[in-house]
Amino acid sequence: MNSTCTRTWTVRALAVMAVVLTPSAWAFGVSVSPTAVFLDSQTQFGHVELSNTANETRVFQVEFDGPGTEGCVRVSPKMIMLPPGQSQTVRVQYKCPLESLSPQAMVFFMENSKPLAEQVSSNQLDFRLRLGLKMKVQQSPLQNLF
């Protein structure tokens, strides 16, 4: 086995270990709170806070997926630029009847990749974070406290 092939397998093994051994998104320089999008049953709004704990600016695009999300979910902002140490609250609104919300409905934070020229010049791997949060209905704001 040549050294390029060995290096490739070593990098892949380290990447897999990083994903398997990471209990949350903290290891990737991002934290999110709460760990799901809890939609208020009265207003049909929810929110999450995304924080950048890394030492470089991170850019995320917000998307959603799952049965019953097409035309029903509004997210603001859809694009998030987080400088180091900063946080951003993301509001989510479900515009359809809550009964149509599927248990598989999710909001995704997709990290934008670095420009290809920057990746090539640095000769490093570019990992992108894709963080998915389930959308759940919350009957009472106090329900999350207990």
C-alpha positions in Angstrom: 0.0 0.0 0.0 1.5 3.4 -1.0 1.8 6.3 1.4 -1.0 8.3 -0.3 -3.5 5.5 0.1 -2.4 5.0 3.8 -2.8 8.7 4.5 -6.3 8.7 2.9 -7.4 5.7 5.1 -5.9 7.3 8.2 -7.7 10.6 7.6 -11.0 8.7 7.0 -10.5 6.7 10.1 -9.9 9.8 12.2 -13.0 11.5 10.7 -15.2 8.5 11.5 -13.7 8.4 15.1 -14.5 12.2 15.5 -18.1 11.7 14.5 -18.6 8.5 16.6 -16.9 9.9 19.7 -18.6 13.3 19.6 -21.6 13.4 22.0 -22.8 16.7 20.5 -22.1 19.5 18.0 -19.8 21.2 20.5 -16.8 19.4 19.1 -17.3 21.0 15.7 -17.3 24.5 17.2 -21.1 24.9 17.2 -23.7 24.5 20.0 -27.5 24.6 19.6 -30.2 25.1 22.2 -32.7 23.5 22.7 -32.0 20.2 21.0 -35.3 20.3 19.1 -37.6 22.9 17.6 -40.5 23.1 20.1 -43.5 24.7 18.3 -45.9 26.5 20.7 -49.3 25.0 20.2 -51.0 28.4 20.3 -48.7 30.5 18.1 -47.1 27.7 16.0 -43.7 29.5 16.4 -40.5 28.0 17.8 -36.9 29.0 18.0 -33.4 27.7 18.5 -30.2 29.4 19.3 -27.1 28.5 17.3 -23.7 29.5 18.8 -20.3 29.6 17.3 -17.7 28.3 19.8 -15.0 28.0 17.1 -12.3 30.6 16.4 -13.4 31.3 12.8 -16.6 32.6 11.2 -19.1 29.9 10.3 -21.9 30.3 7.7 -25.0 28.2 7.8 -28.1 27.8 5.5 -31.3 26.7 7.2 -33.4 24.1 5.4 -36.3 21.8 6.4 -37.4 18.3 5.3 -39.9 15.7 6.1 -43.6 14.8 5.3 -45.9 17.8 5.7 -43.1 20.5 5.6 -43.6 21.5 1.9 -45.1 25.0 2.0 -45.8 24.8 5.7 -42.5 25.9 7.3 -41.1 29.4 7.4 -37.6 30.0 8.8 -36.0 33.3 9.6 -33.2 34.0 8.9 -32.5 31.4 6.2 -28.8 32.2 6.1 -26.7 32.7 9.2 -23.2 34.2 9.4 -21.7 33.6 12.9 -18.5 35.3 13.9 -16.4 33.5 16.6 -18.2 33.6 20.0 -21.5 34.9 18.6 -25.0 33.5 18.7 -28.1 33.8 16.5 -31.7 33.0 17.3 -33.5 31.3 14.4 -37.3 31.5 14.4 -39.4 28.7 12.9 -43.1 29.0 12.1 -45.4 26.1 11.0 -48.1 27.6 8.9 -50.3 24.5 8.4 -52.6 22.8 10.9 -50.4 21.2 13.6 -52.1 17.9 13.1 -50.4 17.6 9.7 -46.9 17.9 11.3 -45.1 14.6 10.8 -42.8 13.2 13.5 -40.1 13.0 10.8 -40.2 16.8 10.2 -36.8 18.3 10.7 -35.0 21.6 10.5 -31.4 21.4 9.2 -28.4 23.7 9.7 -26.2 23.1 6.7 -22.7 24.7 6.9 -21.5 26.3 3.7 -18.1 24.9 2.5 -15.1 27.1 2.0 -14.3 28.2 -1.6 -12.5 25.5 -3.6 -9.5 27.7 -4.1 -9.1 28.1 -0.3 -9.3 24.3 0.2 -6.7 23.6 -2.5 -4.3 26.3 -1.3 -4.5 25.1 2.3 -4.1 21.4 1.3 -6.5 20.4 4.2 -9.7 18.5 4.4 -12.9 20.6 4.6 -15.5 19.2 7.0 -19.0 20.6 6.8 -21.5 20.3 9.6 -25.1 19.2 8.9 -27.1 19.5 12.1 -30.7 18.2 12.1 -33.3 19.1 14.8 -36.8 17.5 15.0 -39.8 19.7 15.1 -42.2 19.0 18.0 -45.4 20.5 19.3 -45.2 21.9 22.8 -48.6 22.2 24.6 -47.3 24.6 27.3 -44.2 26.7 27.6 -43.6 25.2 31.0 -43.6 21.7 29.6 -39.8 22.0 28.7 -38.8 22.9 32.2 -39.8 19.5 33.7 
